Amino acid sequence: MQQKVYCASAAGDVYRAVSTVLGRERFWAESAPESGGAISFVLADGRTDTSPLEEAVPDRRYQLRYFGRRLTFTFTPADPGTDLTVDFDDPADAPEFVSLLLRLKASVDFGVDLRNHDAARSTSYADS
């Protein structure tokens, strides 16, 4: 399954949002440090996961195992900006990844955090 979003920001900026601790903590996770080739995610709803990094090609591709699922980000430079594609295994995950892409776009393009930081509330902004 695949979802896409256009970001007005350069591919390097979008890649850093996904591939760095500070970037991930601005739109994705309450904390997401990386050590030994794996990211330790702590999400606002309390879920945690140690996600092994499978591939990192700066400004082009970033792939990891996220809660046991393969998650692949592909960054395609557009003039101007970036076309970002996320590939994932299970169609049931589409609402979660649509929400993730919207939060990422808000963060990199506008410096806005759309998360509510409330464990009792969902961060899914799209329903299937």
N, C-alpha and C positions, 0 to 999 in steps of 0.2 A: 504494500500500500504506500501511497505517496501523497504528501501535501507540499504546497509551494507558497512562498511569499516573496514579494519584492521589497527590498530595503534600499532606501536612498543612500545609505552609508556604503563606504568602500568595502570590498571583500575582506581586507585585512582587519577592519574594525568589527565586522560581523563574525569573522573567524575567532578573534580574541574574546568576544562575548561568550562563545561556546566553549572555547578551549582553555580559558584561564579561570582561576578561583574567583577573582574579583568580578569577572564578566558573568559567570554562572550565578553568583550570589546577588547580582543586580536584577535578575529576571526569573531565575529558575528555582533555586534552592535557598533555604535558610543558611545552610553551609554546604560547601562542596570542595573541600581540600583534595589535592591529588598527591599520592605517594606510592612509589613502587609500581607505577603503571596502572593505578586504579584510582577512581574518584569515589570518595565517601560522601554520598548524598544524604542530607537530612532535609526533608521537605516540610512545608508548613503544616501539613496534616499529620506529621509525626512519623511518616514512613521513612525508612532508611534503606540504603542499598550500597554495597561496594561494587562499583561498575568498572570492570576491566576495560582499559583503552585498547582497542584493536588496531586502529590506524589513525595517524595524524599527519596530513600533508598540508603545511601552512597555506592558508588562503584558498584551499581547494576542497579538502575532504577531511571529515572527522567522524570516526566510527567507534562506538562503544557498545558494551552489553549493559543495558539499563533495565533493572529488575528482571533479568534473564532474557530480555528481548534484544535483538540487534537493532540499533538505532544509528542511522547513517545520515550525516549532514553533508550536502554537496553545495559548494559556493561557486557560483558562476558570475564572473564580472559582467556587469551590464554598463552601458554608457548613458548616464552615470549610474552608480549604485551596484547592487548585487541581487541576483536571483538566487534565492536559497530554497533548496529542496531537502525535505526530510523523508527518508524511506524507513518503513517499519514493517514488522511481520503481520500483525493482527489488525484487521479492519476495525475491531471493537475499540482499538486504541486511538482512532481518528480524533474524537473530541479532545482528548488530552493533548495531542500533538498540534492540533489547530490552535488551542489555547497557548501552548508553549511558543509557537511561532508568533502569535499576536503579542505576547509579552516581550519576546526578543525584539521585534520590530519597534515596539514602543520604547524599549530601553535604548537601542542603538541609534534610532532616528530622532527621538525626542527627549531622551534622558528621563523617561517616566517609568515608574514601577507600578504596574497594574495589579500586583498581588495585594491581597487584603491582610496577609500575615496573621490569619485567624484559623487555628486548627479545626474549628467547628464549621468552617465554610469551605466550599469548593473553589478551586481555581479554574474549573472548566467553564469557559465562556461560550462554548458551542455544544449543542446537544445533537445526538445522532438520531 
